[in-house]
Amino acid sequence: MSLLIVGLIGLFFLIYGAGNYYIGTRFFQSFYSTLSPYTRYYWLAIALLALSPFIARLVKRDTQNAFISSAATVGDYWLAVFYYLLILWAI
């Protein structure tokens, strides 16, 4: 049973990562001339946005501070934007 749960969690993160890569690529293509010199920082920011809700929830169990709460809030908003952009670009 636990192997099934680990597999489902892995599948979720695989699909979530692929969706974030797709959104990041589409956004990067839209603003290529502006973002071209900052490619590395752009992908680092996308990765931090994608991972922030999960990391903030894990750290929030042990610590309560403003930075963790704001990271969780930013991550929650990113999840909302992520789902809406996937819906818009999938159509």
N, C-alpha and C positions, 0 to 999 in steps of 0.2 A: 504493500500500500504506500509506504513512504517513497519508494522508487517511482511510483506513478506520480505522486505529488511533485517530486523533484523534476521529473520529466515535463510536467505541465507548466511548472514555473519557468523552466528553461525555454520551453516553447513560447511562453508569453514574452519573455525578454528577447527572444530571437525576433519575433514579429514586431515588438515595440522598437527594437533597434533598427530593423529594416525600415519601419515607418519613419523614424526620425532621420535616417539616412536619406530617404526619399524626399522628405520635406526640406532637409538641409540642402540637398542637391538642387531641388527646384528653386529655392530661394536664392542660392548662390548663382544659378544660371540667370536669374532675373536681374541681379545686381552685380554681374561679373566685373564690369569696369570699375566699380567702386570698391569691391571687396577683394579684387585680385591681389594687391600687395599684402593683404592681411589674411591669407588663406588659412594659415596655421592657427591664428587666434580665433578665426571664425569657427573652425571645426572644434576647437577646444571649448568655445562658448556653447556650441550646440550640444556637445557631450555633457557639459556641466548642467545645462538646462534639462537635458533628458534624464540625468541621474539624480538631480537634486531632490525630487519628491521622495525617492526611495532611501537615499542616504540620510536625508533630514529626519525621516521617520525612525530609522535605525538609531541615530545619534540622540534623537529627542527622548528616547526611553531613559537614557542615563543623565541627560543634562537639560536644563531649561535656561535658555538665554535668547536674547533678541535676534542674534544672527541665525540661529537654527530655526526659529519661528519664521523669520523673513525668508529663509531659503525654502522652507516648506510651503509658504504662501506663493512664492515665485514658481516653485515646481508645480503647484496645483493649477496656477494660471497657465503654465506651459502645457499641462495635460489637456486643459480645455481647448487651447489654441491648436494643439496637436490633433485632437479629434475633429475639430471643425475643418482644419486644413485638409485632413485626409478625406473627409466627406466632399469638400469642394473640388479637390484635385482628382478624386476618383470618378467624378461625374463627367 
